């Protein structure tokens, strides 16, 4: 029995659509470095508040992305795709001393409502 091509490719496409950005901050300085996770690997990314171009990440095909820390949301565009959105789904903070605190934010892909 032969399966239609779409039935075979559908599970692979589902794996490729989820993207995630993890930001770790030391000393409550500024949100600087992040790791962008895709189905194809993970890449370093600048994770400051505001918009960033393709030169600020190594993610293949990522055109731009914007992070809004005051609203805990963001959006991004890959080549030949519409707007996709991120939301903060996890925030943890660990204090070692009053001057050394580590924060970790996980931004996961969600349906766009903004």
PyMOL commands that set and color helices and strands:
alter all, ss='L'
color gray80, all
select helices_A, chain A and resi 5-16+54-56
alter helices_A, ss='H'
color red, helices_A
select strands_A, chain A and resi 20-26+33-38+41-46+50-53+62-68+73-78+84-97+100-110
alter strands_A, ss='S'
color yellow, strands_A
deselect
rebuild
show_as cartoon
